[in-house]
Amino acid sequence: MKYLVHMVSRLPHGLESESEVARDLWAREKARAHELKEQGVWADITHPVGRDGWSCIFDVASNNELNQVIHSLPLFPYLDIDVVPLR
């Protein structure tokens, strides 16, 4: 099943985007996204015009699998996420 997932990162106050911790977090996120793309799970990503964040298409077998994938993202604790199932 395919899902449209809109994600916006909300790093906590004091964790500047240029800090060593933030750079490491973003590098791990990029690596995980690449793994998921290679597996065919993260089917597409785009930056929507006029909005913060990313709109992504995930192709997984179930709601549970999508939940596991989203929780595996290093940025997960700092993401606002909206999910729309697609047919």
C-alpha atoms as an extended CHARMM CRD file, in Angstrom:
* protein
*
        87  EXT
         1         1  MET       CA              0.0000000000        0.0000000000        0.0000000000  PROA      1               0.0000000000
         2         2  LYS       CA              1.2010000000        3.5020000000       -0.7390000000  PROA      2               0.0000000000
         3         3  TYR       CA              1.0820000000        6.3840000000        1.7030000000  PROA      3               0.0000000000
         4         4  LEU       CA              1.6400000000       10.1000000000        1.3080000000  PROA      4               0.0000000000
         5         5  VAL       CA              3.6420000000       11.2180000000        4.3360000000  PROA      5               0.0000000000
         6         6  HSD       CA              4.2950000000       14.8880000000        5.0350000000  PROA      6               0.0000000000
         7         7  MET       CA              7.1530000000       15.4590000000        7.4950000000  PROA      7               0.0000000000
         8         8  VAL       CA              8.4020000000       18.6550000000        9.0970000000  PROA      8               0.0000000000
         9         9  SER       CA             11.4930000000       18.6220000000       11.3110000000  PROA      9               0.0000000000
        10        10  ARG       CA             11.2990000000       20.4850000000       14.6110000000  PROA      10              0.0000000000
        11        11  LEU       CA             14.7390000000       20.3720000000       16.1830000000  PROA      11              0.0000000000
        12        12  PRO       CA             14.6290000000       21.3360000000       19.8530000000  PROA      12              0.0000000000
        13        13  HSD       CA             15.6080000000       24.8120000000       20.9610000000  PROA      13              0.0000000000
        14        14  GLY       CA             19.3430000000       24.9540000000       21.4700000000  PROA      14              0.0000000000
        15        15  LEU       CA             20.1430000000       22.3240000000       18.8360000000  PROA      15              0.0000000000
        16        16  GLU       CA             21.3160000000       24.6440000000       16.0910000000  PROA      16              0.0000000000
        17        17  SER       CA             21.2440000000       23.2110000000       12.5860000000  PROA      17              0.0000000000
        18        18  GLU       CA             24.9830000000       23.8450000000       12.2170000000  PROA      18              0.0000000000
        19        19  SER       CA             26.0030000000       22.0460000000       15.4340000000  PROA      19              0.0000000000
        20        20  GLU       CA             28.0000000000       18.8190000000       15.3500000000  PROA      20              0.0000000000
        21        21  VAL       CA             25.0460000000       16.8990000000       16.8290000000  PROA      21              0.0000000000
        22        22  ALA       CA             22.6410000000       18.2610000000       14.2090000000  PROA      22              0.0000000000
        23        23  ARG       CA             25.0420000000       17.5050000000       11.3440000000  PROA      23              0.0000000000
        24        24  ASP       CA             25.4060000000       13.9260000000       12.5940000000  PROA      24              0.0000000000
        25        25  LEU       CA             21.6340000000       13.5600000000       12.9320000000  PROA      25              0.0000000000
        26        26  TRP       CA             21.0440000000       14.8090000000        9.3670000000  PROA      26              0.0000000000
        27        27  ALA       CA             23.8020000000       12.5450000000        8.0100000000  PROA      27              0.0000000000
        28        28  ARG       CA             22.2010000000        9.4980000000        9.6710000000  PROA      28              0.0000000000
        29        29  GLU       CA             18.7770000000       10.5560000000        8.3340000000  PROA      29              0.0000000000
        30        30  LYS       CA             20.1710000000       10.8300000000        4.7980000000  PROA      30              0.0000000000
        31        31  ALA       CA             21.8000000000        7.3940000000        5.0760000000  PROA      31              0.0000000000
        32        32  ARG       CA             18.5760000000        5.7930000000        6.3580000000  PROA      32              0.0000000000
        33        33  ALA       CA             16.5370000000        7.4500000000        3.6050000000  PROA      33              0.0000000000
        34        34  HSD       CA             18.9960000000        6.0860000000        1.0290000000  PROA      34              0.0000000000
        35        35  GLU       CA             18.6120000000        2.5560000000        2.4820000000  PROA      35              0.0000000000
        36        36  LEU       CA             14.8190000000        2.8160000000        2.3130000000  PROA      36              0.0000000000
        37        37  LYS       CA             14.9650000000        4.1010000000       -1.2830000000  PROA      37              0.0000000000
        38        38  GLU       CA             17.1720000000        1.1750000000       -2.2960000000  PROA      38              0.0000000000
        39        39  GLN       CA             14.6460000000       -1.2160000000       -0.7060000000  PROA      39              0.0000000000
        40        40  GLY       CA             11.8020000000        0.4120000000       -2.6700000000  PROA      40              0.0000000000
        41        41  VAL       CA             10.0850000000        1.5140000000        0.5430000000  PROA      41              0.0000000000
        42        42  TRP       CA             10.7260000000        5.2670000000        0.1950000000  PROA      42              0.0000000000
        43        43  ALA       CA              9.3540000000        5.6420000000       -3.3150000000  PROA      43              0.0000000000
        44        44  ASP       CA              9.5820000000        9.4170000000       -3.7700000000  PROA      44              0.0000000000
        45        45  ILE       CA             10.3180000000       12.6820000000       -1.9820000000  PROA      45              0.0000000000
        46        46  THR       CA              9.6410000000       16.2920000000       -2.8620000000  PROA      46              0.0000000000
        47        47  HSD       CA              9.5930000000       19.6640000000       -1.1670000000  PROA      47              0.0000000000
        48        48  PRO       CA              6.0560000000       21.0620000000       -1.4620000000  PROA      48              0.0000000000
        49        49  VAL       CA              5.8050000000       24.6480000000       -2.6330000000  PROA      49              0.0000000000
        50        50  GLY       CA              4.7120000000       27.0270000000        0.1100000000  PROA      50              0.0000000000
        51        51  ARG       CA              5.1690000000       24.5610000000        2.9720000000  PROA      51              0.0000000000
        52        52  ASP       CA              7.9680000000       23.5200000000        5.2750000000  PROA      52              0.0000000000
        53        53  GLY       CA              9.1900000000       19.9580000000        5.2420000000  PROA      53              0.0000000000
        54        54  TRP       CA              8.8980000000       17.1500000000        2.7270000000  PROA      54              0.0000000000
        55        55  SER       CA              6.1400000000       15.1940000000        1.0780000000  PROA      55              0.0000000000
        56        56  CYS       CA              7.0760000000       11.5590000000        0.5960000000  PROA      56              0.0000000000
        57        57  ILE       CA              5.5440000000        8.4550000000       -0.8970000000  PROA      57              0.0000000000
        58        58  PHE       CA              6.1430000000        5.2450000000        1.0600000000  PROA      58              0.0000000000
        59        59  ASP       CA              5.2800000000        1.8370000000       -0.4340000000  PROA      59              0.0000000000
        60        60  VAL       CA              4.8290000000       -0.7360000000        2.3360000000  PROA      60              0.0000000000
        61        61  ALA       CA              2.7030000000       -3.8060000000        3.0250000000  PROA      61              0.0000000000
        62        62  SER       CA              0.7730000000       -2.4810000000        6.0100000000  PROA      62              0.0000000000
        63        63  ASN       CA              0.1040000000        0.3410000000        8.4660000000  PROA      63              0.0000000000
        64        64  ASN       CA              2.3270000000       -1.4930000000       10.9390000000  PROA      64              0.0000000000
        65        65  GLU       CA              5.2450000000       -1.5920000000        8.5070000000  PROA      65              0.0000000000
        66        66  LEU       CA              4.8620000000        2.1310000000        7.8070000000  PROA      66              0.0000000000
        67        67  ASN       CA              4.8820000000        2.7830000000       11.5450000000  PROA      67              0.0000000000
        68        68  GLN       CA              8.1020000000        0.7640000000       11.9220000000  PROA      68              0.0000000000
        69        69  VAL       CA              9.7450000000        2.5680000000        8.9990000000  PROA      69              0.0000000000
        70        70  ILE       CA              8.8540000000        6.0190000000       10.3180000000  PROA      70              0.0000000000
        71        71  HSD       CA             10.0730000000        5.1080000000       13.8090000000  PROA      71              0.0000000000
        72        72  SER       CA             13.3900000000        3.9350000000       12.2970000000  PROA      72              0.0000000000
        73        73  LEU       CA             14.2020000000        7.4370000000       11.0330000000  PROA      73              0.0000000000
        74        74  PRO       CA             16.8860000000        9.1600000000       13.1330000000  PROA      74              0.0000000000
        75        75  LEU       CA             14.8710000000       12.4070000000       12.9900000000  PROA      75              0.0000000000
        76        76  PHE       CA             11.6670000000       10.6970000000       14.1470000000  PROA      76              0.0000000000
        77        77  PRO       CA             11.6790000000       12.2490000000       17.6590000000  PROA      77              0.0000000000
        78        78  TYR       CA             11.7890000000       15.6920000000       16.0260000000  PROA      78              0.0000000000
        79        79  LEU       CA              9.2460000000       15.1920000000       13.2160000000  PROA      79              0.0000000000
        80        80  ASP       CA              5.6780000000       16.4100000000       12.8700000000  PROA      80              0.0000000000
        81        81  ILE       CA              4.0880000000       13.7980000000       10.6240000000  PROA      81              0.0000000000
        82        82  ASP       CA              0.8370000000       13.6160000000        8.6490000000  PROA      82              0.0000000000
        83        83  VAL       CA             -0.0820000000       10.3800000000        6.8500000000  PROA      83              0.0000000000
        84        84  VAL       CA             -2.6130000000        9.9190000000        4.0580000000  PROA      84              0.0000000000
        85        85  PRO       CA             -3.2450000000        6.4120000000        2.6830000000  PROA      85              0.0000000000
        86        86  LEU       CA             -3.3290000000        6.2870000000       -1.1290000000  PROA      86              0.0000000000
        87        87  ARG       CA             -5.1710000000        3.8100000000       -3.2830000000  PROA      87              0.0000000000
